[in-house]
Amino acid sequence: MMQIEDIKALGFRQMHKVQADAILDLIGVALNLAALTNDYGVVEETEATCDELVRLFGGNGIALKVETY
């Protein structure tokens, strides 16, 4: 059985810029779609998932500011 320590993974620094930009674009789309639901629970869950994804790739996470009009 493979242990997690045996897995070689790329972080944002090792990725090609196009790859990193694609992940960040996907995160932006996911957050925008979550906001369109007008369900703050969905927004919070999406934000937490996106934050974890960015951290898994070696980033600092994300910060989301929700403005209502």
CHARMM-style PDB file with segment names, atoms N, HN, CA, C and O in Angstrom:
ATOM      1  N   MET     1       0.843  -1.179   0.000  1.00  0.00      PROA
ATOM      2  CA  MET     1       0.000   0.000   0.000  1.00  0.00      PROA
ATOM      3  C   MET     1       0.893   1.249   0.000  1.00  0.00      PROA
ATOM      4  O   MET     1       1.884   1.304   0.728  1.00  0.00      PROA
ATOM      5  N   MET     2       0.541   2.246  -0.814  1.00  0.00      PROA
ATOM      6  HN  MET     2      -0.264   2.202  -1.405  1.00  0.00      PROA
ATOM      7  CA  MET     2       1.324   3.473  -0.916  1.00  0.00      PROA
ATOM      8  C   MET     2       0.993   4.403   0.254  1.00  0.00      PROA
ATOM      9  O   MET     2      -0.174   4.648   0.558  1.00  0.00      PROA
ATOM     10  N   GLN     3       2.022   4.905   0.888  1.00  0.00      PROA
ATOM     11  HN  GLN     3       2.971   4.706   0.640  1.00  0.00      PROA
ATOM     12  CA  GLN     3       1.851   5.870   1.962  1.00  0.00      PROA
ATOM     13  C   GLN     3       1.847   7.272   1.370  1.00  0.00      PROA
ATOM     14  O   GLN     3       2.439   7.505   0.316  1.00  0.00      PROA
ATOM     15  N   ILE     4       1.194   8.192   2.033  1.00  0.00      PROA
ATOM     16  HN  ILE     4       0.714   8.003   2.890  1.00  0.00      PROA
ATOM     17  CA  ILE     4       1.100   9.562   1.542  1.00  0.00      PROA
ATOM     18  C   ILE     4       2.492  10.185   1.377  1.00  0.00      PROA
ATOM     19  O   ILE     4       2.682  11.025   0.498  1.00  0.00      PROA
ATOM     20  N   GLU     5       3.457   9.795   2.197  1.00  0.00      PROA
ATOM     21  HN  GLU     5       3.303   9.113   2.911  1.00  0.00      PROA
ATOM     22  CA  GLU     5       4.803  10.332   2.099  1.00  0.00      PROA
ATOM     23  C   GLU     5       5.501   9.899   0.816  1.00  0.00      PROA
ATOM     24  O   GLU     5       6.453  10.548   0.382  1.00  0.00      PROA
ATOM     25  N   ASP     6       5.034   8.794   0.198  1.00  0.00      PROA
ATOM     26  HN  ASP     6       4.261   8.266   0.551  1.00  0.00      PROA
ATOM     27  CA  ASP     6       5.655   8.271  -1.011  1.00  0.00      PROA
ATOM     28  C   ASP     6       5.190   8.987  -2.280  1.00  0.00      PROA
ATOM     29  O   ASP     6       5.748   8.765  -3.355  1.00  0.00      PROA
ATOM     30  N   ILE     7       4.191   9.827  -2.166  1.00  0.00      PROA
ATOM     31  HN  ILE     7       3.738  10.007  -1.293  1.00  0.00      PROA
ATOM     32  CA  ILE     7       3.619  10.487  -3.334  1.00  0.00      PROA
ATOM     33  C   ILE     7       4.405  11.759  -3.647  1.00  0.00      PROA
ATOM     34  O   ILE     7       4.638  12.596  -2.775  1.00  0.00      PROA
ATOM     35  N   LYS     8       4.799  11.881  -4.894  1.00  0.00      PROA
ATOM     36  HN  LYS     8       4.610  11.201  -5.603  1.00  0.00      PROA
ATOM     37  CA  LYS     8       5.460  13.113  -5.329  1.00  0.00      PROA
ATOM     38  C   LYS     8       4.386  13.993  -5.971  1.00  0.00      PROA
ATOM     39  O   LYS     8       3.654  13.550  -6.856  1.00  0.00      PROA
ATOM     40  N   ALA     9       4.304  15.220  -5.522  1.00  0.00      PROA
ATOM     41  HN  ALA     9       4.898  15.579  -4.803  1.00  0.00      PROA
ATOM     42  CA  ALA     9       3.279  16.122  -6.016  1.00  0.00      PROA
ATOM     43  C   ALA     9       3.904  17.468  -6.376  1.00  0.00      PROA
ATOM     44  O   ALA     9       4.939  17.860  -5.837  1.00  0.00      PROA
ATOM     45  N   LEU    10       3.255  18.150  -7.288  1.00  0.00      PROA
ATOM     46  HN  LEU    10       2.414  17.831  -7.726  1.00  0.00      PROA
ATOM     47  CA  LEU    10       3.681  19.488  -7.679  1.00  0.00      PROA
ATOM     48  C   LEU    10       2.959  20.529  -6.846  1.00  0.00      PROA
ATOM     49  O   LEU    10       1.789  20.368  -6.500  1.00  0.00      PROA
ATOM     50  N   GLY    11       3.664  21.582  -6.535  1.00  0.00      PROA
ATOM     51  HN  GLY    11       4.615  21.713  -6.816  1.00  0.00      PROA
ATOM     52  CA  GLY    11       3.052  22.739  -5.928  1.00  0.00      PROA
ATOM     53  C   GLY    11       2.946  23.835  -6.978  1.00  0.00      PROA
ATOM     54  O   GLY    11       3.393  23.660  -8.111  1.00  0.00      PROA
ATOM     55  N   PHE    12       2.361  24.955  -6.607  1.00  0.00      PROA
ATOM     56  HN  PHE    12       1.997  25.098  -5.686  1.00  0.00      PROA
ATOM     57  CA  PHE    12       2.223  26.060  -7.551  1.00  0.00      PROA
ATOM     58  C   PHE    12       3.577  26.490  -8.115  1.00  0.00      PROA
ATOM     59  O   PHE    12       3.668  26.870  -9.282  1.00  0.00      PROA
ATOM     60  N   ARG    13       4.621  26.433  -7.301  1.00  0.00      PROA
ATOM     61  HN  ARG    13       4.547  26.124  -6.353  1.00  0.00      PROA
ATOM     62  CA  ARG    13       5.944  26.884  -7.757  1.00  0.00      PROA
ATOM     63  C   ARG    13       6.540  25.972  -8.821  1.00  0.00      PROA
ATOM     64  O   ARG    13       7.326  26.426  -9.653  1.00  0.00      PROA
ATOM     65  N   GLN    14       6.177  24.692  -8.806  1.00  0.00      PROA
ATOM     66  HN  GLN    14       5.539  24.323  -8.130  1.00  0.00      PROA
ATOM     67  CA  GLN    14       6.705  23.762  -9.794  1.00  0.00      PROA
ATOM     68  C   GLN    14       5.835  23.677 -11.052  1.00  0.00      PROA
ATOM     69  O   GLN    14       6.274  23.160 -12.079  1.00  0.00      PROA
ATOM     70  N   MET    15       4.623  24.175 -10.969  1.00  0.00      PROA
ATOM     71  HN  MET    15       4.267  24.595 -10.134  1.00  0.00      PROA
ATOM     72  CA  MET    15       3.708  24.113 -12.110  1.00  0.00      PROA
ATOM     73  C   MET    15       4.083  25.150 -13.163  1.00  0.00      PROA
ATOM     74  O   MET    15       4.710  26.170 -12.875  1.00  0.00      PROA
ATOM     75  N   HSD    16       3.681  24.854 -14.378  1.00  0.00      PROA
ATOM     76  HN  HSD    16       3.172  24.026 -14.612  1.00  0.00      PROA
ATOM     77  CA  HSD    16       3.758  25.861 -15.430  1.00  0.00      PROA
ATOM     78  C   HSD    16       2.728  26.933 -15.091  1.00  0.00      PROA
ATOM     79  O   HSD    16       1.682  26.625 -14.519  1.00  0.00      PROA
ATOM     80  N   LYS    17       3.010  28.173 -15.434  1.00  0.00      PROA
ATOM     81  HN  LYS    17       3.859  28.422 -15.898  1.00  0.00      PROA
ATOM     82  CA  LYS    17       2.106  29.282 -15.120  1.00  0.00      PROA
ATOM     83  C   LYS    17       0.697  29.037 -15.651  1.00  0.00      PROA
ATOM     84  O   LYS    17      -0.278  29.403 -14.995  1.00  0.00      PROA
ATOM     85  N   VAL    18       0.577  28.428 -16.817  1.00  0.00      PROA
ATOM     86  HN  VAL    18       1.370  28.131 -17.350  1.00  0.00      PROA
ATOM     87  CA  VAL    18      -0.742  28.157 -17.405  1.00  0.00      PROA
ATOM     88  C   VAL    18      -1.529  27.190 -16.515  1.00  0.00      PROA
ATOM     89  O   VAL    18      -2.740  27.339 -16.354  1.00  0.00      PROA
ATOM     90  N   GLN    19      -0.839  26.198 -15.937  1.00  0.00      PROA
ATOM     91  HN  GLN    19       0.145  26.077 -16.068  1.00  0.00      PROA
ATOM     92  CA  GLN    19      -1.510  25.244 -15.051  1.00  0.00      PROA
ATOM     93  C   GLN    19      -2.006  25.932 -13.775  1.00  0.00      PROA
ATOM     94  O   GLN    19      -3.151  25.738 -13.367  1.00  0.00      PROA
ATOM     95  N   ALA    20      -1.157  26.718 -13.162  1.00  0.00      PROA
ATOM     96  HN  ALA    20      -0.227  26.875 -13.494  1.00  0.00      PROA
ATOM     97  CA  ALA    20      -1.544  27.417 -11.938  1.00  0.00      PROA
ATOM     98  C   ALA    20      -2.688  28.390 -12.211  1.00  0.00      PROA
ATOM     99  O   ALA    20      -3.631  28.475 -11.424  1.00  0.00      PROA
ATOM    100  N   ASP    21      -2.613  29.116 -13.309  1.00  0.00      PROA
ATOM    101  HN  ASP    21      -1.847  29.047 -13.949  1.00  0.00      PROA
ATOM    102  CA  ASP    21      -3.680  30.056 -13.672  1.00  0.00      PROA
ATOM    103  C   ASP    21      -5.003  29.330 -13.907  1.00  0.00      PROA
ATOM    104  O   ASP    21      -6.062  29.844 -13.549  1.00  0.00      PROA
ATOM    105  N   ALA    22      -4.950  28.142 -14.504  1.00  0.00      PROA
ATOM    106  HN  ALA    22      -4.089  27.724 -14.795  1.00  0.00      PROA
ATOM    107  CA  ALA    22      -6.171  27.371 -14.754  1.00  0.00      PROA
ATOM    108  C   ALA    22      -6.834  26.958 -13.446  1.00  0.00      PROA
ATOM    109  O   ALA    22      -8.057  27.023 -13.325  1.00  0.00      PROA
ATOM    110  N   ILE    23      -6.045  26.538 -12.472  1.00  0.00      PROA
ATOM    111  HN  ILE    23      -5.051  26.485 -12.570  1.00  0.00      PROA
ATOM    112  CA  ILE    23      -6.608  26.171 -11.169  1.00  0.00      PROA
ATOM    113  C   ILE    23      -7.237  27.393 -10.510  1.00  0.00      PROA
ATOM    114  O   ILE    23      -8.342  27.310  -9.974  1.00  0.00      PROA
ATOM    115  N   LEU    24      -6.544  28.519 -10.549  1.00  0.00      PROA
ATOM    116  HN  LEU    24      -5.647  28.587 -10.985  1.00  0.00      PROA
ATOM    117  CA  LEU    24      -7.069  29.731  -9.933  1.00  0.00      PROA
ATOM    118  C   LEU    24      -8.319  30.234 -10.655  1.00  0.00      PROA
ATOM    119  O   LEU    24      -9.237  30.743 -10.011  1.00  0.00      PROA
ATOM    120  N   ASP    25      -8.368  30.099 -11.972  1.00  0.00      PROA
ATOM    121  HN  ASP    25      -7.622  29.686 -12.495  1.00  0.00      PROA
ATOM    122  CA  ASP    25      -9.570  30.469 -12.727  1.00  0.00      PROA
ATOM    123  C   ASP    25     -10.753  29.590 -12.325  1.00  0.00      PROA
ATOM    124  O   ASP    25     -11.867  30.084 -12.150  1.00  0.00      PROA
ATOM    125  N   LEU    26     -10.509  28.291 -12.181  1.00  0.00      PROA
ATOM    126  HN  LEU    26      -9.604  27.890 -12.323  1.00  0.00      PROA
ATOM    127  CA  LEU    26     -11.567  27.371 -11.764  1.00  0.00      PROA
ATOM    128  C   LEU    26     -12.095  27.736 -10.377  1.00  0.00      PROA
ATOM    129  O   LEU    26     -13.301  27.689 -10.133  1.00  0.00      PROA
ATOM    130  N   ILE    27     -11.197  28.094  -9.484  1.00  0.00      PROA
ATOM    131  HN  ILE    27     -10.217  28.132  -9.682  1.00  0.00      PROA
ATOM    132  CA  ILE    27     -11.605  28.515  -8.145  1.00  0.00      PROA
ATOM    133  C   ILE    27     -12.481  29.764  -8.225  1.00  0.00      PROA
ATOM    134  O   ILE    27     -13.498  29.859  -7.537  1.00  0.00      PROA
ATOM    135  N   GLY    28     -12.087  30.717  -9.063  1.00  0.00      PROA
ATOM    136  HN  GLY    28     -11.261  30.639  -9.622  1.00  0.00      PROA
ATOM    137  CA  GLY    28     -12.889  31.928  -9.234  1.00  0.00      PROA
ATOM    138  C   GLY    28     -14.279  31.632  -9.758  1.00  0.00      PROA
ATOM    139  O   GLY    28     -15.260  32.201  -9.279  1.00  0.00      PROA
ATOM    140  N   VAL    29     -14.371  30.745 -10.738  1.00  0.00      PROA
ATOM    141  HN  VAL    29     -13.574  30.283 -11.127  1.00  0.00      PROA
ATOM    142  CA  VAL    29     -15.678  30.370 -11.292  1.00  0.00      PROA
ATOM    143  C   VAL    29     -16.526  29.686 -10.225  1.00  0.00      PROA
ATOM    144  O   VAL    29     -17.712  29.985 -10.087  1.00  0.00      PROA
ATOM    145  N   ALA    30     -15.921  28.769  -9.469  1.00  0.00      PROA
ATOM    146  HN  ALA    30     -14.958  28.526  -9.581  1.00  0.00      PROA
ATOM    147  CA  ALA    30     -16.655  28.057  -8.418  1.00  0.00      PROA
ATOM    148  C   ALA    30     -17.205  29.030  -7.373  1.00  0.00      PROA
ATOM    149  O   ALA    30     -18.351  28.903  -6.941  1.00  0.00      PROA
ATOM    150  N   LEU    31     -16.384  29.996  -6.971  1.00  0.00      PROA
ATOM    151  HN  LEU    31     -15.453  30.099  -7.322  1.00  0.00      PROA
ATOM    152  CA  LEU    31     -16.832  30.974  -5.982  1.00  0.00      PROA
ATOM    153  C   LEU    31     -17.933  31.866  -6.532  1.00  0.00      PROA
ATOM    154  O   LEU    31     -18.887  32.180  -5.821  1.00  0.00      PROA
ATOM    155  N   ASN    32     -17.814  32.279  -7.787  1.00  0.00      PROA
ATOM    156  HN  ASN    32     -17.039  32.025  -8.365  1.00  0.00      PROA
ATOM    157  CA  ASN    32     -18.864  33.095  -8.403  1.00  0.00      PROA
ATOM    158  C   ASN    32     -20.175  32.333  -8.502  1.00  0.00      PROA
ATOM    159  O   ASN    32     -21.239  32.889  -8.228  1.00  0.00      PROA
ATOM    160  N   LEU    33     -20.108  31.068  -8.892  1.00  0.00      PROA
ATOM    161  HN  LEU    33     -19.244  30.617  -9.115  1.00  0.00      PROA
ATOM    162  CA  LEU    33     -21.324  30.261  -8.976  1.00  0.00      PROA
ATOM    163  C   LEU    33     -21.951  30.059  -7.601  1.00  0.00      PROA
ATOM    164  O   LEU    33     -23.172  30.096  -7.457  1.00  0.00      PROA
ATOM    165  N   ALA    34     -21.111  29.845  -6.598  1.00  0.00      PROA
ATOM    166  HN  ALA    34     -20.119  29.815  -6.715  1.00  0.00      PROA
ATOM    167  CA  ALA    34     -21.626  29.690  -5.237  1.00  0.00      PROA
ATOM    168  C   ALA    34     -22.343  30.964  -4.794  1.00  0.00      PROA
ATOM    169  O   ALA    34     -23.398  30.900  -4.163  1.00  0.00      PROA
ATOM    170  N   ALA    35     -21.773  32.110  -5.122  1.00  0.00      PROA
ATOM    171  HN  ALA    35     -20.916  32.162  -5.635  1.00  0.00      PROA
ATOM    172  CA  ALA    35     -22.391  33.389  -4.748  1.00  0.00      PROA
ATOM    173  C   ALA    35     -23.747  33.571  -5.424  1.00  0.00      PROA
ATOM    174  O   ALA    35     -24.659  34.163  -4.847  1.00  0.00      PROA
ATOM    175  N   LEU    36     -23.876  33.064  -6.641  1.00  0.00      PROA
ATOM    176  HN  LEU    36     -23.135  32.583  -7.110  1.00  0.00      PROA
ATOM    177  CA  LEU    36     -25.144  33.200  -7.369  1.00  0.00      PROA
ATOM    178  C   LEU    36     -26.279  32.392  -6.751  1.00  0.00      PROA
ATOM    179  O   LEU    36     -27.446  32.640  -7.052  1.00  0.00      PROA
ATOM    180  N   THR    37     -25.955  31.433  -5.895  1.00  0.00      PROA
ATOM    181  HN  THR    37     -25.007  31.231  -5.651  1.00  0.00      PROA
ATOM    182  CA  THR    37     -27.005  30.650  -5.250  1.00  0.00      PROA
ATOM    183  C   THR    37     -27.744  31.449  -4.185  1.00  0.00      PROA
ATOM    184  O   THR    37     -28.854  31.093  -3.789  1.00  0.00      PROA
ATOM    185  N   ASN    38     -27.122  32.535  -3.722  1.00  0.00      PROA
ATOM    186  HN  ASN    38     -26.220  32.825  -4.043  1.00  0.00      PROA
ATOM    187  CA  ASN    38     -27.675  33.344  -2.624  1.00  0.00      PROA
ATOM    188  C   ASN    38     -27.882  32.526  -1.355  1.00  0.00      PROA
ATOM    189  O   ASN    38     -28.736  32.853  -0.530  1.00  0.00      PROA
ATOM    190  N   ASP    39     -27.102  31.467  -1.205  1.00  0.00      PROA
ATOM    191  HN  ASP    39     -26.408  31.201  -1.875  1.00  0.00      PROA
ATOM    192  CA  ASP    39     -27.151  30.608  -0.021  1.00  0.00      PROA
ATOM    193  C   ASP    39     -25.790  30.703   0.656  1.00  0.00      PROA
ATOM    194  O   ASP    39     -24.805  30.160   0.155  1.00  0.00      PROA
ATOM    195  N   TYR    40     -25.734  31.394   1.798  1.00  0.00      PROA
ATOM    196  HN  TYR    40     -26.534  31.835   2.205  1.00  0.00      PROA
ATOM    197  CA  TYR    40     -24.450  31.635   2.434  1.00  0.00      PROA
ATOM    198  C   TYR    40     -23.768  30.334   2.852  1.00  0.00      PROA
ATOM    199  O   TYR    40     -22.539  30.272   2.894  1.00  0.00      PROA
ATOM    200  N   GLY    41     -24.534  29.312   3.158  1.00  0.00      PROA
ATOM    201  HN  GLY    41     -25.532  29.363   3.124  1.00  0.00      PROA
ATOM    202  CA  GLY    41     -23.945  28.014   3.494  1.00  0.00      PROA
ATOM    203  C   GLY    41     -23.175  27.426   2.327  1.00  0.00      PROA
ATOM    204  O   GLY    41     -22.100  26.855   2.511  1.00  0.00      PROA
ATOM    205  N   VAL    42     -23.718  27.563   1.134  1.00  0.00      PROA
ATOM    206  HN  VAL    42     -24.591  28.027   0.984  1.00  0.00      PROA
ATOM    207  CA  VAL    42     -23.030  27.076  -0.070  1.00  0.00      PROA
ATOM    208  C   VAL    42     -21.758  27.883  -0.297  1.00  0.00      PROA
ATOM    209  O   VAL    42     -20.718  27.327  -0.649  1.00  0.00      PROA
ATOM    210  N   VAL    43     -21.843  29.185  -0.096  1.00  0.00      PROA
ATOM    211  HN  VAL    43     -22.688  29.637   0.190  1.00  0.00      PROA
ATOM    212  CA  VAL    43     -20.671  30.047  -0.271  1.00  0.00      PROA
ATOM    213  C   VAL    43     -19.577  29.664   0.724  1.00  0.00      PROA
ATOM    214  O   VAL    43     -18.410  29.550   0.348  1.00  0.00      PROA
ATOM    215  N   GLU    44     -19.941  29.466   1.980  1.00  0.00      PROA
ATOM    216  HN  GLU    44     -20.889  29.559   2.286  1.00  0.00      PROA
ATOM    217  CA  GLU    44     -18.954  29.086   2.992  1.00  0.00      PROA
ATOM    218  C   GLU    44     -18.297  27.748   2.678  1.00  0.00      PROA
ATOM    219  O   GLU    44     -17.081  27.606   2.807  1.00  0.00      PROA
ATOM    220  N   GLU    45     -19.098  26.765   2.264  1.00  0.00      PROA
ATOM    221  HN  GLU    45     -20.086  26.881   2.159  1.00  0.00      PROA
ATOM    222  CA  GLU    45     -18.560  25.451   1.941  1.00  0.00      PROA
ATOM    223  C   GLU    45     -17.627  25.524   0.735  1.00  0.00      PROA
ATOM    224  O   GLU    45     -16.569  24.895   0.726  1.00  0.00      PROA
ATOM    225  N   THR    46     -18.017  26.287  -0.276  1.00  0.00      PROA
ATOM    226  HN  THR    46     -18.877  26.797  -0.269  1.00  0.00      PROA
ATOM    227  CA  THR    46     -17.181  26.441  -1.467  1.00  0.00      PROA
ATOM    228  C   THR    46     -15.891  27.159  -1.128  1.00  0.00      PROA
ATOM    229  O   THR    46     -14.821  26.777  -1.600  1.00  0.00      PROA
ATOM    230  N   GLU    47     -15.986  28.195  -0.314  1.00  0.00      PROA
ATOM    231  HN  GLU    47     -16.856  28.506   0.069  1.00  0.00      PROA
ATOM    232  CA  GLU    47     -14.785  28.924   0.109  1.00  0.00      PROA
ATOM    233  C   GLU    47     -13.833  27.995   0.861  1.00  0.00      PROA
ATOM    234  O   GLU    47     -12.631  28.005   0.598  1.00  0.00      PROA
ATOM    235  N   ALA    48     -14.346  27.202   1.782  1.00  0.00      PROA
ATOM    236  HN  ALA    48     -15.323  27.194   1.995  1.00  0.00      PROA
ATOM    237  CA  ALA    48     -13.498  26.293   2.568  1.00  0.00      PROA
ATOM    238  C   ALA    48     -12.824  25.257   1.669  1.00  0.00      PROA
ATOM    239  O   ALA    48     -11.647  24.946   1.847  1.00  0.00      PROA
ATOM    240  N   THR    49     -13.571  24.729   0.710  1.00  0.00      PROA
ATOM    241  HN  THR    49     -14.527  24.982   0.566  1.00  0.00      PROA
ATOM    242  CA  THR    49     -13.010  23.735  -0.207  1.00  0.00      PROA
ATOM    243  C   THR    49     -11.935  24.354  -1.091  1.00  0.00      PROA
ATOM    244  O   THR    49     -10.879  23.754  -1.293  1.00  0.00      PROA
ATOM    245  N   CYS    50     -12.188  25.535  -1.613  1.00  0.00      PROA
ATOM    246  HN  CYS    50     -13.045  26.023  -1.449  1.00  0.00      PROA
ATOM    247  CA  CYS    50     -11.205  26.219  -2.458  1.00  0.00      PROA
ATOM    248  C   CYS    50      -9.969  26.603  -1.655  1.00  0.00      PROA
ATOM    249  O   CYS    50      -8.847  26.498  -2.151  1.00  0.00      PROA
ATOM    250  N   ASP    51     -10.167  27.045  -0.422  1.00  0.00      PROA
ATOM    251  HN  ASP    51     -11.078  27.131  -0.018  1.00  0.00      PROA
ATOM    252  CA  ASP    51      -9.049  27.398   0.441  1.00  0.00      PROA
ATOM    253  C   ASP    51      -8.161  26.176   0.679  1.00  0.00      PROA
ATOM    254  O   ASP    51      -6.936  26.276   0.609  1.00  0.00      PROA
ATOM    255  N   GLU    52      -8.768  25.039   0.956  1.00  0.00      PROA
ATOM    256  HN  GLU    52      -9.763  24.958   1.013  1.00  0.00      PROA
ATOM    257  CA  GLU    52      -8.004  23.812   1.182  1.00  0.00      PROA
ATOM    258  C   GLU    52      -7.250  23.392  -0.077  1.00  0.00      PROA
ATOM    259  O   GLU    52      -6.107  22.943   0.009  1.00  0.00      PROA
ATOM    260  N   LEU    53      -7.872  23.531  -1.234  1.00  0.00      PROA
ATOM    261  HN  LEU    53      -8.800  23.895  -1.305  1.00  0.00      PROA
ATOM    262  CA  LEU    53      -7.216  23.186  -2.498  1.00  0.00      PROA
ATOM    263  C   LEU    53      -5.965  24.037  -2.714  1.00  0.00      PROA
ATOM    264  O   LEU    53      -4.907  23.516  -3.067  1.00  0.00      PROA
ATOM    265  N   VAL    54      -6.090  25.333  -2.503  1.00  0.00      PROA
ATOM    266  HN  VAL    54      -6.949  25.756  -2.216  1.00  0.00      PROA
ATOM    267  CA  VAL    54      -4.942  26.228  -2.682  1.00  0.00      PROA
ATOM    268  C   VAL    54      -3.827  25.859  -1.704  1.00  0.00      PROA
ATOM    269  O   VAL    54      -2.653  25.856  -2.074  1.00  0.00      PROA
ATOM    270  N   ARG    55      -4.184  25.553  -0.473  1.00  0.00      PROA
ATOM    271  HN  ARG    55      -5.138  25.556  -0.172  1.00  0.00      PROA
ATOM    272  CA  ARG    55      -3.175  25.173   0.530  1.00  0.00      PROA
ATOM    273  C   ARG    55      -2.509  23.843   0.168  1.00  0.00      PROA
ATOM    274  O   ARG    55      -1.310  23.676   0.394  1.00  0.00      PROA
ATOM    275  N   LEU    56      -3.266  22.903  -0.387  1.00  0.00      PROA
ATOM    276  HN  LEU    56      -4.240  23.039  -0.571  1.00  0.00      PROA
ATOM    277  CA  LEU    56      -2.691  21.618  -0.793  1.00  0.00      PROA
ATOM    278  C   LEU    56      -1.618  21.782  -1.862  1.00  0.00      PROA
ATOM    279  O   LEU    56      -0.682  20.986  -1.941  1.00  0.00      PROA
ATOM    280  N   PHE    57      -1.759  22.821  -2.682  1.00  0.00      PROA
ATOM    281  HN  PHE    57      -2.519  23.468  -2.617  1.00  0.00      PROA
ATOM    282  CA  PHE    57      -0.772  23.090  -3.722  1.00  0.00      PROA
ATOM    283  C   PHE    57       0.299  24.078  -3.269  1.00  0.00      PROA
ATOM    284  O   PHE    57       1.064  24.583  -4.091  1.00  0.00      PROA
ATOM    285  N   GLY    58       0.358  24.357  -1.972  1.00  0.00      PROA
ATOM    286  HN  GLY    58      -0.263  23.947  -1.304  1.00  0.00      PROA
ATOM    287  CA  GLY    58       1.428  25.180  -1.426  1.00  0.00      PROA
ATOM    288  C   GLY    58       1.136  26.664  -1.377  1.00  0.00      PROA
ATOM    289  O   GLY    58       2.033  27.460  -1.098  1.00  0.00      PROA
ATOM    290  N   GLY    59      -0.100  27.053  -1.642  1.00  0.00      PROA
ATOM    291  HN  GLY    59      -0.828  26.406  -1.869  1.00  0.00      PROA
ATOM    292  CA  GLY    59      -0.455  28.463  -1.578  1.00  0.00      PROA
ATOM    293  C   GLY    59      -0.804  28.886  -0.157  1.00  0.00      PROA
ATOM    294  O   GLY    59      -0.791  28.069   0.763  1.00  0.00      PROA
ATOM    295  N   ASN    60      -1.110  30.141   0.013  1.00  0.00      PROA
ATOM    296  HN  ASN    60      -1.121  30.805  -0.735  1.00  0.00      PROA
ATOM    297  CA  ASN    60      -1.471  30.698   1.333  1.00  0.00      PROA
ATOM    298  C   ASN    60      -2.951  30.607   1.641  1.00  0.00      PROA
ATOM    299  O   ASN    60      -3.379  31.030   2.715  1.00  0.00      PROA
ATOM    300  N   GLY    61      -3.738  30.069   0.734  1.00  0.00      PROA
ATOM    301  HN  GLY    61      -3.389  29.725  -0.138  1.00  0.00      PROA
ATOM    302  CA  GLY    61      -5.174  30.007   0.932  1.00  0.00      PROA
ATOM    303  C   GLY    61      -5.861  31.157   0.222  1.00  0.00      PROA
ATOM    304  O   GLY    61      -5.234  31.902  -0.532  1.00  0.00      PROA
ATOM    305  N   ILE    62      -7.140  31.294   0.466  1.00  0.00      PROA
ATOM    306  HN  ILE    62      -7.650  30.689   1.078  1.00  0.00      PROA
ATOM    307  CA  ILE    62      -7.907  32.377  -0.147  1.00  0.00      PROA
ATOM    308  C   ILE    62      -8.656  33.148   0.926  1.00  0.00      PROA
ATOM    309  O   ILE    62      -8.890  32.647   2.026  1.00  0.00      PROA
ATOM    310  N   ALA    63      -9.022  34.356   0.591  1.00  0.00      PROA
ATOM    311  HN  ALA    63      -8.831  34.762  -0.303  1.00  0.00      PROA
ATOM    312  CA  ALA    63      -9.861  35.172   1.446  1.00  0.00      PROA
ATOM    313  C   ALA    63     -11.018  35.663   0.579  1.00  0.00      PROA
ATOM    314  O   ALA    63     -10.807  36.186  -0.515  1.00  0.00      PROA
ATOM    315  N   LEU    64     -12.213  35.495   1.066  1.00  0.00      PROA
ATOM    316  HN  LEU    64     -12.385  35.071   1.955  1.00  0.00      PROA
ATOM    317  CA  LEU    64     -13.399  35.872   0.304  1.00  0.00      PROA
ATOM    318  C   LEU    64     -14.139  36.962   1.055  1.00  0.00      PROA
ATOM    319  O   LEU    64     -14.383  36.850   2.256  1.00  0.00      PROA
ATOM    320  N   LYS    65     -14.489  38.010   0.343  1.00  0.00      PROA
ATOM    321  HN  LYS    65     -14.291  38.101  -0.633  1.00  0.00      PROA
ATOM    322  CA  LYS    65     -15.268  39.101   0.920  1.00  0.00      PROA
ATOM    323  C   LYS    65     -16.602  39.133   0.195  1.00  0.00      PROA
ATOM    324  O   LYS    65     -16.650  39.297  -1.024  1.00  0.00      PROA
ATOM    325  N   VAL    66     -17.685  38.975   0.948  1.00  0.00      PROA
ATOM    326  HN  VAL    66     -17.646  38.841   1.938  1.00  0.00      PROA
ATOM    327  CA  VAL    66     -19.023  38.967   0.365  1.00  0.00      PROA
ATOM    328  C   VAL    66     -19.659  40.321   0.609  1.00  0.00      PROA
ATOM    329  O   VAL    66     -19.780  40.763   1.751  1.00  0.00      PROA
ATOM    330  N   GLU    67     -20.061  40.974  -0.460  1.00  0.00      PROA
ATOM    331  HN  GLU    67     -19.962  40.615  -1.388  1.00  0.00      PROA
ATOM    332  CA  GLU    67     -20.749  42.249  -0.367  1.00  0.00      PROA
ATOM    333  C   GLU    67     -22.185  42.057  -0.814  1.00  0.00      PROA
ATOM    334  O   GLU    67     -22.445  41.451  -1.853  1.00  0.00      PROA
ATOM    335  N   THR    68     -23.111  42.572  -0.032  1.00  0.00      PROA
ATOM    336  HN  THR    68     -22.900  43.064   0.812  1.00  0.00      PROA
ATOM    337  CA  THR    68     -24.511  42.503  -0.411  1.00  0.00      PROA
ATOM    338  C   THR    68     -24.997  43.901  -0.732  1.00  0.00      PROA
ATOM    339  O   THR    68     -24.572  44.883  -0.123  1.00  0.00      PROA
ATOM    340  N   TYR    69     -25.870  43.972  -1.672  1.00  0.00      PROA
ATOM    341  HN  TYR    69     -26.215  43.175  -2.167  1.00  0.00      PROA
ATOM    342  CA  TYR    69     -26.401  45.272  -2.102  1.00  0.00      PROA
ATOM    343  C   TYR    69     -27.876  45.349  -1.845  1.00  0.00      PROA
ATOM    344  OT1 TYR    69     -28.501  46.367  -2.141  1.00  0.00      PROA
TER     345      TYR     69
END
